[in-house]
Every structure is written in structure tokens, then in C-alpha cells.
Amino acid sequence: MRHRLAVRVQPGASADRIEGRGTDDAGRVFLKVRVRARPEDGAANAAVEAVVAKALGLAKSAVKVMTGGKTRIKGLEIDGPPDLAGVIEGWLADERGSD
């Protein structure tokens, strides 16, 4: 099954890691990902794919940057089992809860 995920990337970070949920000024939700790689020759995109794949327990080849190759906001396509949808939704859940 194919899943989609929007991420905002910070290249040149001190460590590769998933930071959690974020939103932009338009209210769009994304996952914040930090990678040590610099945005040169696709290195940061490859690092994002690897970080997300590892966090999901998938092979690196299961995660691909499909949109935003040269921007900080990227669209990922993830090949994985249907239950990954719950994991992705959990990453993007509003941590504040309902008021």
C-alpha cells in the first residue's frame, strides 16, 4: 500500500532525527525531520528517505521523495503495509488534544 507524508527538512543538523509535527502559516501539517546531510547533489533527500524508513522499520527503498526535491517541504511516498497509516497519523496528531 502507498502512503503519503509531507515533511519539512532541516539539512545540516547535528543529528538525523524526526522532530514531530509542525504546521505552516496556511495550516498545512507536516512532519519535521532533521538530517546531517547538506542539500547538495540530493544528499539531504536521501538522508530524509533513510531516516523515515528506519523510523518505520522499512527498507530505504520503500520511501521516496516525490515532490519538493529542492525545497524544505517535501512530499514522500511510502510503500508499506496498511497499518502504517496509523503510525503516520500518530506522528501528525495534534499533541495539544481537544479543548
Order of alpha helices (4+ residues) and beta strands (2+ residues): beta-beta-beta-alpha-beta-beta-alpha
